[in-house]
C-alpha cells in the first residue's frame, strides 16, 4: 500500500536559505506564544527578527504577505 500523504519536503525545489530558516523559527515561536493574527505576528517579527529583507528592515502586513507569496511559488 502506498502512503497517500505529502512528504514534508516533497514539494521543495531547493533547500531553505539561512534567512528562511530564521524566519520559520521566529514564526514557530510566535505560534507557540499563541500569536495567530497578522498584525501581532508582524509586531513580533519586528521585535525578535529576522529583519524584513526590504530597505527599511521593518515588517509590515504587506511586506510579510508579499514575501510569503513569493516563497510559496
N, C-alpha and C positions, 0 to 999 in steps of 0.2 A: 504494500500500500504506500502511496506517495503522500508526503506531507503537503497539504494544500496551502499552508500559510507562508507568507513572505518571510524570507530570512532577513534578519535585521539590516544587513548591508547589501542585500541582493540588488537593490536599485542604484547603488552608488556607482559613479563613473570614475571617481578618484578618491584619494584619501583626503581627510579634512586638513585644512591649514591650521597652524597654531592658533591664529585668531579665532577660527571657527570652533576649535576645541575650548578655548577660554570662554567664548560666548555661550556655548552649550552648557558649560559648567555653571556659569552665572545664572542662566535661565533655570537650570535644575535647582539651584539654591533658592531662587525666587519662588518656584513652585513649592519647595519644601517649607517655605515660610508662609504658605497659603496666599501667595500673590498670584492672582489669576486674571486681573484686568489690565488692559494695555497701559493706561496712564500710570498705574502704580509700578508696573514692570519697567517702564521707561525710567521712572524716578530711581528705581532700584539699580538699573544698569548705570545710570549717571553717578550713583554713589559708589558702586563696587567695581565697575568696569566689566569688560574692557571698554576703552573709549570707542565711540562710533567712528567708523572709517570715513568721516567727512572732514572737511577743513576745520570745522569748529570742534570736532571731537565729542559733541554733545548729542545724546539720543533724543529724538522726538518720535511721536507716534508715526509720522510719515517716513522718517528715515528707517525706523525699525521695520515697518511694513514693506518698504521698498527692498531692503536687504533680504528679508525673509522670502519675498517673492523671487528675487534673483537667486538665492541659494536653493530654492525649491525647483529650479529649472532642470 
